[in-house]
Amino acid sequence: MGTITKALDLLNFFAKQKPEIGLTEFVRLVNRDKATVHRHLTELMENGFLEQNPVTRAYRLGPAILRLSGVREATHPLRSVLRPIVEDIARQVGELTHVSLLQGDVLSPALHFDPMTHGTQVAFDESEILPLHATSSGLAVLAFADEDVTRSVLKRPLTKYADGTITTADELRSVLDEVRRTGTASQDRTFDSEVCSQGAPLFGVGGKVVGAVSIALPAVRDTDEKRAEIREALRDGMVRITQQLGGDLPPEHAEKWQSAV
């Protein structure tokens, strides 16, 4: 991991539940020496990616994040373009729907919407990085991603998040074969012990997988009838989102979602 990567990696620890992080906690989180972590934090602060709370001296995200986020959305709109589709899917099935984009060998959530139809909802944090092997979104991406992405995931230990998490390479390969056959991924309490989900891949120009759309619900509502309803909504939704992204369904797999075109 290079110096720039080590510095930028510190930004990934921020979340809604952790908006400010002190130096000592950063040292514990990254398991690096204090002097090095402090130098990286200082450089991020000097460039506007972080700022310090004047009272607690803890670090929080800085103004450069806001500026770059605005530039990205203005020049390559994503949330504003996809939100109507995501909300439509969520209202159609009555469950939380989210879109995540491939970032190296993990997924970075882009947006989500919960129609709040039920008394019990899935807790979703857009700041949380999603692993490819333990989420339906991740499996949908892995099944259609370039081989180097799959190799990158398989060469590392597969972290266990819940009782249903896939933890062996053979099991992961078997599941990916099934996802390629059907076009959608289904997971039962693999990332959260109380949540089930289904996901479908999203494609960019030339049929290259760029992310996934997923529908998540509490396990208590995960019936066969609900699964079928979600599967159909995903097949239609992934086509609509791929089209909005200016992408193409890969010809060799297009028939999996063809009836939704």
N, C-alpha and C positions, 0 to 999 in steps of 0.2 A: 504494500500500500504506500503510494507516494505521499510526499509532504502535503500537497494540495488536497489530495483525497482525504488524508487524515484530518485536515482542518475542516473541510466541508462536511465530513462525516459527523462532526459534532452537532450540526444543525438538525440531524435526523432524530435527536433525542427530545426535541421539543414537541409538546402535544397540548391539547386543550387542558388535560389534567396536569400538565407539567409546563406551564408557560415561562417559568423562570428556573434556572439551574445555576447553582453556585460552583465555584472552582473545585472545591473538595468533592462534590458529588460527581462532577465531570471526570475527575481523576479516577474515582471508583467505577464509573460506568465504562470508561474506555480502557482501564487498566494500563495507563501510561504514566510516566513520571510527571510530577507536578510542573516542573519547569517547561517541559515540552507542551503540555496542555495549555499552560498560561500563555506561552508564545503564540500558539494557534488562536486562542481566544482573542488575544490582543490584535492580531492581524485581521481577524474577522471583524472586530470592532472598528478598526481603522478604515476598513472598506465599507462600512455601513451595514454589514450583514448581521451584526449584533450590537446591542447597546446594554449599558448597565443600569440597574435600578439604583438611583443615587442614595437610597436609604439602606437597602439590604446588600448592595454590591453584587447581587446575583445577575446573571446574564439573561437577556431576552432577545427575541428576533428584532432586527433593526429596520430602518427605513428603506434600505436597498432591496429588501425582499418585496416590499410593497411596489416599489418602482418597477422592478423586473416582472413581477406578476402582472402589473398593468400593461406593460409592453407586450408580454406574451399573449394576453387575452385580446389586446387591440389588433395585433398583427396576425395571430393564429388563433382565432376565437374557438373555444371549446365548450366551456361551461354555458355560455349564452346560446350556443347553437344546439347543444345536446340536452339541455335542461328540459325543454318541452317534451322531448321523446321519453326521457327518463321518468318524468312525472306521469306521462300517459301510461307507460308500462306499469308503474307502481299503483296507479289508481285502478288499472284494469284487473290486476290480481290482488289488490288490497294489501301488498307487502312491500317492505323496503327494497329499493332497487338502487344499485350503484354501478358506476363506471370507473375502472382503474386502468392506468396506462403502464406499459412495460418500461421498467427502468433498470437496465442491466439484467440481473437475474432475480429481481423482485418486482412487485407491483406497487405503484404509487396511486392511491385513490385520487380521483379528479372531482367527482361530485356524487351526491346521493340524494334520494328523496324518500320520505316515509309518509304515506297518506294518513297515518294515524287512525286506521280503520278499527283497530282492535285495542283492547285495554292493555295487552302485553305486547311490547315492541322489542325489536332487536336494537341493542346499543351499537352504534357505528361511529367510529372516529376517523375523519378524513385525514388526520395527521399520522395514522398508524400504517406503517409499511406492511404489505401483505406478502407472505411467503408463497412461492409457486407450488410447493408440494402439499400444502395443508389447506388450501382454499379451492372452491370450485372455480373461481376466476383464474387462479394460478394454473390449475390443471387444464382449463380450456386454452390458456395461452401455451403451456408446455406442449400440448398435443400437436399444435400447429406451428410451433416456433422452429427457428433454425437449430440444427443439431448442436451448435456450440452452446446454446442456452441450456439445452437439456444436459449436456456434459457438465456444464458448470454447476448445475444443481446436484447431479448424481455423484460428483466427486467429493462432496461434503457430507458429513453426517446429517441425516434428515431429522431435524428437531421435532420432538413430540410436544404438541400443544394441548391435546385432549385425547381421550381414550380411542377415538377413531382415526387419529392421525396416521398417515402412511409413513412408515419408518424404514422400509427396506427398498432397495433399488428394484428388485424383482417385482414387488407388489406395485411400485410406481409405474414401471414399464407396462404391466398388465392393465392397469387402470387407464393409462394413456392410449393404449390400443383400443379400448372400448370407447373412449372419448372421440377418437378419430373416426370410429365406425358410426357413431350416432350424431356427432356434431355438437353435443352438449355434455357438460360435466355435472355430476351430482355428488354432493358430499353430505355425510351424516355425522354431525358433531366431531369434526376434524380439527377445527381451529378454536371453536368455542363449545364447551360441553353442553350447551343448551340451544344451539343453533344449527339448522340445516340450510343448505343453499344449493342452487343450481346456477351454472354459468355458461356463457357462450363466448367464443372469440370474436374480436373485432379486427378488421383488416384495413391496411392502408393501401397506398398506391402499389400496384403490382402484386397484390394478394399477400403482402407481408403482414404477419400478425403484429398488432401494435398495442393490444390491450384486451379487455374483456368487459362484458356487462353481466351482472349477477343479481339474483333475487334471493334474499335471505329472510328466514322466518323462524320463529321459535319452534323447537322440535315437536312441541305438543300439537302444532297445527299441520305437521308434515304428513298428510294422508296421501294415498295413491291418487285420489281425484285431484288434490291440490298440486301434486307433482306434475300430472299431465297438463293441467292448466298453465302452470309456470313454464313448462317445457315449450308449449306452443307460443306463449308470449315472448319467450327468449328468442325463438327462431325468427319471429317477425321483427322483434326489436333489434337484434344484431344486424339484420339486413338494413334496416332504416338508419341505424347509427353508422354503419360502415359507409353507406351512401353519403351521409352528411359529412363524413370525414374525407370524402373524395376518394375513398378506397375501392378495392375490387375484391370480390370473392375469388379465392384461388380456383381456377377451372377444374383442377383434379378433385376438389372437394365440394364444389358448388351445389351438387345435387342434394347434399345433406340439408340444405336450407332452401332449395329451389322452390318448394311449394309456397314459401313465404314471400318470394320475389314478385 
